[in-house]
Amino acid sequence: MSKRSADPQPEPPVFRYASISEIKIYLIQESELDVLERGAPESLHLNFALALLPVALTLLVSLQTATIASERVYVGYLVAFWATLVQGLISLGRWWRDRRTSRQLFETIRSRMPPPAIRDVSETSRPS
């Protein structure tokens, strides 16, 4: 049997840490925080483009290789091809236009950090 202590309190956790030479704290504006909360919209546009363009290609190959007897089915394939192609190209264009917005925001925030101060090694390592 295991021994239980009379103290009902659990043992405190053991904390271990490694020293960090420098901690950087970046101040951001409320509008930048809102942009970060929303996430990167350009990835959504890329996902739609990568989903719609292969569908358009599949429809085009089907139109070119298959014999479709019904004109109504042929027009349906044709409309579906053009709709997916146009929407895929629009999504790809919006991704291409917006792909740098998050990176630019991060660079703007990081650029506010002043360059590191040069410390004199002889002063900090002098024995006392």
Buried (B, 14 or more C-beta within 10 A) or exposed (E): EEEEEEEEEEEEEEEEEEEEEEEEEEEBEEEBEEBBEEEBBBEBBBEBBEEBBEBBBEBBEEBEEEEBEEEEEBEEBBEBBEBBBEBBBBBBEBBEEBBEEBEEBEEEBEEEEEEEEEEEEEEEEEEE
